[in-house]
Amino acid sequence: MKRIACGLGLILTILASFASAQGGEVDSGDTSWILTATALVLMMTLPGLSLFYAGMVRQVNVLSIFMQCFIIACAITILWVIIGYSLTFGSSGLAIAGGSVIGNFENFLMGQVVEDTVSGSIPTSVFAMFQLTFAIITPALIIGGFAERMRFASMLLFSLFWSLLVYMPIAHWVWGGGWLGDLGFKDFAGGAVVHITAGVAAITAAIYMGNRKDFQEAMHIPHNLPFCAIGAGLLWVGWFGFNGGSALAANGDAGMALAATHISAATGAFTWMMAEWIRFGKPTLLGALTGMVAGLGTITPASGFVGPAGALVIGLLAGYICFEATNLIKRKLKIDDSLDVFSVHGVGGFLGCILTGIFASSALGVFSGQEDISIGSQLGTQAIGAFATLIWTAAVTLLILFVIDRILGLRVDEVEEAEGLDLEEHNERGYSW
């Protein structure tokens, strides 16, 4: 009898959980997955991106990269709690021609986020923290555009104002009930919101600030490629949470997003390696790692909409086009986007947004995605979203840089740049020798 009672109790518990999920309340499976995804995306910045970027700079700047990524995570968290979450996901605070462009202050200090509030099938607290990790990694990506030459105080001020005036409005446009979402723009996990914004901001900063003083005489060689490899590996794994978690549920969309993410990353890495091998005679580890990141950034907007074959094509195009973009920016245009943020994230995010308009379609045979869309119409919508993001980001980033330059100054001087930011800005050294 005791076993029967236990069995009945277990059945009733399962039925109660099922009924709760059906009623739109918290689903434990979905919540567990998004809790995991949140940790994975934070890992992408700390320590994934930190290691990846730190390995690519000179050894006298390694700590400055870690410091910038770490403090960005702290500062953006505070901003997010105070007004960021509310401005991004709050009800419309400003509408133009009927389209919402920014949220309001109804969730100031996240006052409406309590233990019992629910977003979809997960607690609102989990949703807010998951979205916070995206708000953290985006300005952290930008530092690769001005690595080794921006003052720490200026970087911090730039990151805060940029997040407030660029990231949060655009995230609202796409994910928070804004005009691009209403238009039908598809960005599953941040091709526009994260990658176009970060890439465009990075190259805007690189052009505005100018090249590192010995950029054209000596191409900067990464001081620690094992750091880069470890960081890239953490980014690859973390991206499963980045894209798969954007389904906001443990379901088929999450599974397909994870599959598409892996396929595109692997194909991007292989394609970049082959292109480099053919062009320069030898394949490099850094090239393969960069191709992987290009594949990841390019699949991001499409990841929950496309199928495996579509992801393969997107990864192939990402590896080759971002490879060519890197050579164009650095070798021909001689723009010192220090760690190739625009070539990889900006170009990759833009390309991914456009390709989403094709490969999301369910009418392409083996290359079909999951969406019943008109390719021509969707391509137009994707182009509007990508260009609007690009133009707003470039204009506002330039304004922020100009103002901070007048107030604090952006660049360290030539002596400080030669000595390295670790010692000059933080009075620390990464290595004892």
C-alpha positions in Angstrom: 0.0 0.0 0.0 2.8 2.3 0.8 4.3 1.8 -2.7 0.9 2.4 -4.3 0.5 5.6 -2.3 3.9 6.8 -3.3 3.2 6.0 -7.0 -0.1 7.8 -6.9 1.6 10.8 -5.3 4.3 10.9 -8.0 1.6 10.7 -10.7 -0.4 13.5 -9.2 2.8 15.6 -8.9 3.6 15.1 -12.6 0.0 15.9 -13.6 0.0 19.0 -11.4 3.3 20.2 -13.0 1.8 19.5 -16.5 -1.3 21.4 -15.7 0.7 24.3 -14.3 2.8 24.5 -17.5 -0.3 24.3 -19.7 -1.8 27.2 -17.8 1.1 29.5 -18.7 2.8 29.3 -15.3 6.5 28.6 -14.6 7.7 25.4 -16.4 10.6 23.8 -14.5 12.2 22.4 -17.7 12.2 25.8 -19.5 13.4 27.5 -16.4 16.3 25.0 -15.9 17.4 25.5 -19.4 17.4 29.3 -19.3 19.2 29.3 -16.0 21.9 27.2 -17.6 21.9 29.4 -20.7 22.3 32.5 -18.6 25.4 31.1 -17.0 26.7 30.0 -20.5 26.3 33.5 -21.9 28.0 35.2 -19.0 30.8 32.7 -19.4 31.2 34.0 -22.9 32.4 37.4 -21.5 34.0 36.1 -18.3 36.3 34.5 -19.1 35.7 33.5 -22.8 35.9 36.9 -24.6 38.4 38.1 -22.0 40.9 35.3 -22.8 40.2 35.5 -26.6 40.9 39.3 -26.7 43.7 39.3 -24.1 45.7 36.7 -26.0 45.6 38.9 -29.2 47.1 42.0 -27.6 50.7 42.7 -26.5 51.7 41.3 -23.2 51.8 44.8 -21.7 48.1 45.1 -22.3 46.8 41.7 -21.2 45.5 42.9 -17.8 43.8 45.9 -19.3 41.6 43.6 -21.5 40.6 41.5 -18.5 39.9 44.6 -16.5 37.7 46.2 -19.1 35.6 43.0 -19.7 35.2 42.5 -15.9 34.2 46.1 -15.1 31.9 46.3 -18.1 30.1 43.3 -16.6 29.8 45.1 -13.3 28.8 48.5 -14.6 26.2 47.3 -17.1 24.6 45.1 -14.4 24.1 48.2 -12.3 22.7 50.2 -15.2 20.5 47.3 -16.2 18.9 47.1 -12.7 18.4 50.9 -12.4 16.8 51.6 -15.8 18.2 49.3 -18.5 15.7 46.5 -18.2 12.8 48.9 -18.0 13.9 50.9 -21.1 14.5 47.7 -23.1 11.5 45.7 -22.2 9.1 48.2 -20.7 5.9 49.5 -22.4 6.5 52.1 -25.0 7.9 55.4 -23.5 8.3 57.0 -26.9 6.6 56.2 -30.2 7.2 57.8 -33.6 4.7 57.2 -36.4 3.0 54.6 -34.3 6.2 52.6 -33.7 7.8 52.3 -30.3 11.4 53.3 -30.1 12.2 53.0 -26.4 10.6 51.6 -23.2 9.5 53.6 -20.2 10.5 53.8 -16.5 7.7 51.6 -15.1 10.3 49.0 -14.0 12.7 51.4 -12.4 15.1 49.5 -10.2 13.3 46.3 -11.5 10.6 47.1 -9.0 8.0 44.9 -10.8 10.3 41.9 -10.9 9.4 39.8 -7.9 9.5 36.1 -7.1 6.1 35.3 -8.5 6.2 37.3 -11.8 6.4 35.2 -15.0 7.6 35.9 -18.5 6.2 33.2 -20.8 7.0 30.0 -19.0 10.0 31.2 -16.9 10.3 33.6 -13.9 10.7 37.2 -15.0 13.9 37.3 -12.8 15.4 34.6 -15.0 14.3 36.4 -18.2 15.8 39.7 -17.0 19.1 38.1 -16.1 19.4 36.2 -19.3 18.8 39.4 -21.3 21.4 41.2 -19.1 24.1 38.8 -20.2 23.5 40.1 -23.8 23.7 43.7 -22.6 27.0 42.8 -21.0 28.8 41.1 -23.9 27.8 43.7 -26.5 29.9 46.6 -25.2 32.6 44.1 -24.2 32.9 43.1 -27.9 33.5 46.8 -28.8 36.7 47.1 -26.9 38.4 45.0 -29.5 38.1 48.0 -31.9 40.2 50.4 -29.7 42.3 47.9 -27.8 45.6 49.1 -26.4 44.9 52.8 -26.8 41.8 54.1 -24.9 41.9 55.4 -21.4 40.1 53.3 -18.8 37.9 56.1 -17.5 36.9 57.0 -21.1 36.2 53.3 -21.9 33.9 53.0 -18.8 32.0 56.2 -19.6 31.7 55.2 -23.2 30.3 51.8 -22.4 27.7 53.2 -20.1 26.4 55.9 -22.4 26.7 53.6 -25.5 24.6 50.9 -23.8 22.0 53.5 -22.8 21.7 55.3 -26.1 22.5 52.5 -28.6 22.1 49.0 -27.2 18.9 49.5 -25.2 16.9 51.4 -27.9 17.8 48.9 -30.6 17.1 45.9 -28.3 13.7 47.5 -27.7 13.1 48.0 -31.4 13.7 44.2 -32.0 12.8 42.3 -28.9 11.0 44.7 -26.6 7.8 45.5 -28.6 9.5 48.1 -30.8 8.9 49.1 -34.4 11.3 46.6 -36.0 9.6 43.7 -34.2 6.2 45.0 -35.3 7.6 45.3 -38.9 8.4 41.6 -38.9 12.2 41.9 -38.7 13.7 38.5 -37.6 16.7 38.5 -35.3 16.6 35.3 -33.2 19.5 36.0 -30.9 21.1 39.3 -31.7 22.6 39.6 -35.2 21.5 43.2 -35.3 21.1 43.9 -31.6 24.5 42.5 -30.6 26.8 42.0 -33.6 26.0 44.9 -36.0 25.9 47.3 -33.1 29.2 46.1 -31.7 30.9 45.9 -35.1 29.8 49.3 -36.3 30.7 50.9 -32.9 34.1 49.3 -33.0 35.1 50.6 -36.4 33.7 54.0 -35.7 35.9 54.2 -32.6 38.9 52.9 -34.5 38.5 55.5 -37.3 37.8 58.3 -34.8 40.8 57.5 -32.5 43.2 56.6 -35.2 45.6 53.7 -35.6 48.1 52.5 -33.0 51.3 54.3 -33.5 53.2 51.4 -35.1 50.2 49.8 -36.8 51.4 50.2 -40.4 55.0 49.4 -39.7 54.5 46.2 -37.8 51.3 44.2 -37.7 50.6 43.3 -34.1 51.2 39.7 -33.3 49.1 38.0 -30.6 51.2 37.5 -27.5 49.5 34.3 -26.3 47.7 32.1 -28.8 46.8 29.5 -26.2 44.8 32.2 -24.4 43.0 32.8 -27.7 42.3 29.1 -28.2 40.9 28.6 -24.7 38.8 31.8 -25.0 37.4 30.8 -28.4 36.5 27.4 -27.1 34.6 28.9 -24.2 32.8 31.3 -26.7 31.8 28.3 -28.9 30.3 26.4 -25.9 28.8 29.5 -24.5 27.1 30.3 -27.8 24.8 27.3 -27.3 23.3 29.3 -24.5 23.4 32.5 -26.5 21.4 31.1 -29.4 19.7 28.1 -27.9 18.6 30.0 -24.9 17.0 32.7 -27.1 14.1 30.3 -27.7 13.3 31.0 -24.0 12.1 27.4 -23.7 13.5 23.9 -23.7 11.9 23.0 -27.1 12.5 22.3 -30.7 13.5 25.8 -31.5 16.3 25.6 -28.9 17.4 22.3 -30.3 17.5 23.5 -33.9 19.2 26.7 -32.8 21.9 24.7 -31.0 22.4 22.5 -34.1 22.6 25.4 -36.5 25.0 27.2 -34.2 27.5 24.3 -34.1 27.3 23.6 -37.9 27.9 27.3 -38.8 30.8 27.6 -36.3 32.6 24.5 -37.6 32.0 25.5 -41.3 33.1 29.1 -40.7 36.3 27.9 -39.0 37.1 25.4 -41.8 36.3 27.9 -44.6 38.5 30.6 -43.1 41.4 28.2 -42.6 41.2 27.0 -46.3 40.9 30.6 -47.6 44.0 31.6 -45.6 45.9 28.5 -46.6 45.2 29.2 -50.3 45.9 32.9 -50.0 49.0 32.9 -47.8 50.4 29.4 -48.1 49.9 28.2 -44.5 46.8 27.7 -42.2 46.9 29.4 -38.8 45.3 28.7 -35.5 44.2 32.3 -35.1 42.6 32.2 -38.6 40.6 29.1 -37.7 39.5 30.6 -34.4 38.5 33.9 -36.0 36.5 31.9 -38.7 34.7 30.1 -35.9 33.6 33.4 -34.3 32.5 34.7 -37.7 30.4 31.6 -38.2 28.9 32.1 -34.8 28.1 35.7 -35.3 26.6 35.2 -38.7 24.3 32.4 -37.7 23.1 34.3 -34.6 20.1 36.1 -36.2 19.1 33.0 -38.2 19.7 30.3 -35.6 16.1 29.6 -34.6 14.7 30.0 -38.0 16.9 27.9 -40.4 17.7 24.2 -40.8 21.0 22.3 -40.9 21.6 22.8 -44.6 20.9 26.5 -44.4 23.3 26.8 -41.4 26.0 25.0 -43.5 25.7 27.6 -46.3 25.6 30.5 -43.8 28.8 29.2 -42.1 30.5 28.8 -45.5 29.7 32.4 -46.6 30.6 33.7 -43.1 34.0 32.2 -43.2 34.9 33.5 -46.7 33.2 36.9 -46.6 34.5 37.9 -43.2 38.0 36.7 -44.2 37.9 39.0 -47.2 36.5 41.8 -45.0 39.4 41.5 -42.6 41.9 41.8 -45.4 40.1 44.8 -46.9 39.9 46.7 -43.6 43.4 46.1 -42.3 45.6 45.5 -45.4 43.9 47.8 -48.0 42.1 50.5 -46.1 44.6 50.3 -43.2 42.0 50.9 -40.5 43.2 49.6 -37.1 40.2 47.8 -35.9 42.6 46.1 -33.5 40.9 42.7 -33.0 38.7 42.6 -36.2 35.4 43.4 -34.5 33.8 45.0 -37.5 35.1 42.4 -40.0 33.8 39.5 -37.9 30.9 40.8 -35.9 29.7 43.8 -38.0 30.0 42.1 -41.4 28.9 38.8 -40.0 25.9 40.2 -38.2 24.7 42.1 -41.2 25.3 39.1 -43.5 23.4 36.9 -41.1 20.4 39.3 -40.9 20.1 39.3 -44.7 20.6 35.6 -45.1 17.9 35.0 -42.5 15.4 36.5 -45.1 16.4 33.6 -47.4 17.1 30.5 -45.4 14.3 31.0 -42.9 11.9 30.2 -45.7 10.2 26.8 -45.7 10.1 26.7 -49.5 13.7 25.8 -50.3 13.7 22.0 -50.2 16.6 20.6 -48.2 17.8 24.2 -47.5 14.4 25.1 -45.9 13.9 26.8 -42.6 10.9 26.8 -40.3 9.1 30.0 -41.4 6.3 30.4 -43.9 7.5 33.7 -45.5 7.8 35.4 -48.8 11.6 35.6 -49.4 11.4 38.9 -51.4 9.3 40.6 -48.8 11.3 39.3 -45.9 14.6 40.3 -47.5 13.3 43.9 -47.7 12.3 43.8 -44.0 15.7 42.4 -43.1 17.5 45.1 -45.0 15.5 47.8 -43.3 16.4 46.4 -39.9 20.1 45.9 -40.7 20.6 49.4 -42.2 18.5 51.1 -39.5 20.7 49.5 -36.9 23.9 50.4 -38.7 23.0 54.1 -39.2 21.7 54.7 -35.7 24.8 52.9 -34.2 27.3 54.8 -36.3 25.7 58.3 -35.7 25.2 57.9 -31.9 28.6 56.2 -31.3 30.3 59.1 -33.1 28.5 61.6 -31.0 29.4 59.8 -27.7 33.0 59.6 -28.7 33.2 63.3 -29.6 31.7 64.3 -26.3 33.9 62.1 -24.1 36.9 63.1 -26.1 36.2 66.8 -25.3 35.6 66.0 -21.6 38.2 63.4 -20.7 40.2 62.7 -23.8 40.0 59.2 -25.4 43.6 58.1 -26.1 46.5 57.6 -23.8 49.6 59.4 -25.0 52.4 57.8 -27.1 54.6 57.1 -24.1 51.8 55.4 -22.2 50.8 53.4 -25.3 54.4 52.2 -25.7 54.6 51.3 -22.0 51.3 49.5 -22.1 48.0 50.1 -20.4 48.5 47.5 -17.7 51.2 49.6 -15.9 50.1 53.0 -17.0 46.3 52.6 -16.2 46.3 50.0 -13.5 49.8 49.9 -12.0 49.9 46.1 -12.5 51.7 43.7 -14.8 50.3 40.5 -16.3 53.7 38.8 -16.2 56.6 39.0 -13.8 59.4 38.6 -16.3 
